[in-house]
Every structure is written in structure tokens, then in C-alpha cells.
Amino acid sequence: MVDTLKQEANRFLADVPEEYIFRCCDGQILRNVKELRDSLNTMKEETYVFHVNKEKNDFTNWVRDIIKDERLAKDLQKATNRAQAAKLVASRRATLSKRLG
């Protein structure tokens, strides 16, 4: 069980394959959850709103479909603003990092 949790944490925290990197509308490139966290902390509000609005949630989709972290995807789906999304990603990353020791 512990090995499975470590493997899962490693997989969720790893860089995605080059063809699946996330390209923000402002030119930022995200390769992993850490970069998503850092980006959410610093991106302009208009960049966030471009990717997360009534019609779509690009960050949720990327986390669910590419990183395959259902828990974080569900949390991000509920985030009502950029700051909350950044906190959710930071919290999930911290939890996963603790699993690795």
C-alpha cells in the first residue's frame, strides 16, 4: 500500500510528456503540478479567466486528463477564483510530497 501511494505521488508530481504540456494563453508553459501552482500564484487575472470560465476549465481538464489526479481535478472544479485554485494545488502538492518522504 505504501509503495502504491509513493508511485501515485511520483506519477502526479512528475513532468508530463512534452506533447502534453499546458500552454497558457500568455505564453507560460506548465509541465507539472509545481509549475501549475507557481503559475496560479503569479498569473494575471485575465489569463486565469481565459482558461477558467462558465464555458470551460482548462486547468481541471489538464489535471484530470493528462496528470490523471482525479482528486485535484475535482477540487479545482470547485475553485471560485485564482487564489483558491492556487491554494488547492499547493495543498495537494504538499500532501503528495509528504508521501515521498
C-alpha positions as CSV (number, residue, x, y, z in Angstrom):
1,M,0.0,0.0,0.0
2,V,2.8,2.4,0.9
3,D,4.6,1.7,-2.3
4,T,1.4,2.3,-4.3
5,L,0.9,5.7,-2.6
6,K,4.5,6.6,-3.4
7,Q,4.2,5.5,-7.0
8,E,1.0,7.5,-7.3
9,A,2.6,10.6,-5.8
10,N,5.6,10.3,-8.1
11,R,3.3,10.0,-11.1
12,F,1.2,13.0,-10.1
13,L,4.2,15.2,-9.4
14,A,6.3,14.2,-12.5
15,D,6.6,16.3,-15.6
16,V,4.1,15.4,-18.3
17,P,5.4,14.2,-21.7
18,E,6.4,17.1,-23.9
19,E,3.4,16.7,-26.2
20,Y,1.0,17.2,-23.2
21,I,2.5,20.4,-21.7
22,F,0.0,23.1,-20.9
23,R,0.4,26.3,-22.8
24,C,-1.3,29.3,-21.2
25,C,-2.7,32.0,-23.4
26,D,0.0,34.4,-22.0
27,G,2.9,32.1,-23.2
28,Q,3.6,30.3,-19.9
29,I,4.3,26.6,-20.2
30,L,3.4,24.2,-17.5
31,R,4.9,20.8,-17.2
32,N,3.9,19.6,-13.7
33,V,1.8,20.4,-10.6
34,K,4.6,22.6,-9.1
35,E,4.6,24.8,-12.2
36,L,0.8,25.0,-12.1
37,R,0.9,26.1,-8.5
38,D,3.6,28.7,-9.2
39,S,1.7,30.0,-12.3
40,L,-1.6,30.3,-10.5
41,N,0.2,32.3,-7.8
42,T,1.5,34.8,-10.3
43,M,-0.7,34.9,-13.4
44,K,-2.8,37.8,-14.3
45,E,-6.5,37.6,-13.6
46,E,-7.4,37.8,-17.3
47,T,-5.2,34.8,-18.0
48,Y,-6.9,32.8,-15.3
49,V,-10.4,33.9,-16.6
50,F,-9.4,32.9,-20.2
51,H,-8.7,29.4,-19.0
52,V,-11.4,29.1,-16.3
53,N,-14.9,30.5,-17.0
54,K,-18.5,29.3,-17.4
55,E,-17.7,27.5,-20.7
56,K,-14.5,25.7,-19.7
57,N,-12.0,24.9,-17.0
58,D,-8.7,24.1,-18.8
59,F,-6.7,23.5,-15.6
60,T,-9.2,21.0,-14.3
61,N,-9.2,19.2,-17.6
62,W,-5.4,19.1,-17.8
63,V,-5.1,17.8,-14.3
64,R,-7.8,15.1,-14.8
65,D,-6.9,14.1,-18.4
66,I,-3.1,14.4,-18.5
67,I,-1.8,14.3,-14.9
68,K,-4.6,11.8,-14.0
69,D,-5.1,13.3,-10.5
70,E,-8.9,13.0,-10.0
71,R,-8.8,14.4,-6.5
72,L,-7.1,17.6,-7.5
73,A,-9.3,17.9,-10.6
74,K,-12.4,17.7,-8.5
75,D,-11.0,20.3,-6.1
76,L,-10.1,22.6,-8.9
77,Q,-13.6,22.3,-10.5
78,K,-15.0,23.8,-7.3
79,A,-12.5,26.7,-7.0
80,T,-14.2,30.0,-7.4
81,N,-11.1,32.1,-8.1
82,R,-7.4,32.0,-8.9
83,A,-6.2,32.4,-5.3
84,Q,-8.4,29.5,-4.2
85,A,-7.2,27.3,-7.1
86,A,-3.5,28.1,-6.2
87,K,-4.1,27.1,-2.5
88,L,-5.8,23.8,-3.6
89,V,-2.9,22.9,-5.9
90,A,-0.3,23.9,-3.2
91,S,-2.1,21.8,-0.6
92,R,-2.4,18.7,-2.9
93,R,1.3,19.1,-3.9
94,A,2.4,19.2,-0.3
95,T,0.3,16.1,0.6
96,L,1.9,14.2,-2.4
97,S,5.4,15.4,-1.5
98,K,5.0,14.1,2.1
99,R,4.2,10.6,0.7
100,L,7.6,10.6,-0.9
101,G,9.4,11.3,2.4
